[in-house]
């Protein structure tokens, strides 16, 4: 809510945004995925869709919150020529669902739609390609191909312009490989991650292909700099709840920069972690806030102590040095 308002935008701003691929990529991705899903739903015969619903009911998936998402993905699986019922059975056989809060979400995570199509890949590595049966359908081929090409074009333009300015999330990550910055900027634009979200890859993604793609980017960040590699294990040792947090690389880089001038930083990290349990959401950000507050308190105490010493010296000034008159010893006189 803080990042958005209803304030009217000027014509200049609207024109600039209309030409900004990073702002257009996210909506293009959404339209592409919606388009191939809608087309597949209307292309498949009723008996195939009925078999998907029957498989969902058989395994108790149709009562789960994630069932609509899983069902739409099974529709794409079927439109690629695979048997969706067999795919569900194989995914269920990978592990029990008895203790899953949302079994449909678990099954959906086990699917990889990027591997369902042997003719085309998606416009981005984590997106599915156009289903093979729709490529042979004249009703849908031209429209979906246009959506695909637009998404691919915006993704390429976003990546090309990504390194023009240092993004806010990278302010603590000095000297990053420009190619990695471009990959992350493309990811953020595709997921419409706002600039106010300082986690490099934004909110965690849970579908299989997206989760894997996000983890690869996070891992590339974690190994990109010596300071990050040094401080990541220190953070997770002091606060295990931070493990896996997308904000962790930026936090580690921040501590690495602070450590150059604060030899006691590792102890301050331990003190901050020891203040109590961290929240489940954004644990690294919460720990960063704690350690920043501790540093501020210690700096404030040091300033007050220095000011107190200065006042004490002004109240009790040192006595002046003794005055010595002119010397009249035997060595004084005029040589004639």
Secondary structure, DSSP 8 states (H G I E B T S, - for coil): -TT-------HHHHHHHHT-HHHHHHHHHHHHHHHHHHHHHHHS-HHHHHHHHHHHHHTT-TTSTTHHHHHHHHHHHHHTT--HHHHHHHHHHTS--TT-S-HHHHHHHH--GGGS-SS---SSTTS----HHHHT-TTTHHHHHHHHHHHHHHHHHHHHHTTSS--GGGTT-TT--HHHHHHHHHHHHHTT--TT--STT-S---SHHHHHHHHHHHHHHHTS-HHHHHHHHHHHHH-GGGTT-TTHHHHHHHHHHHHTT-TTHHHHHHHHHTTS---SSSHHHHHHHHHHHHHHHHHHHHHHHHHHHHHHHHHS------------STT-S---
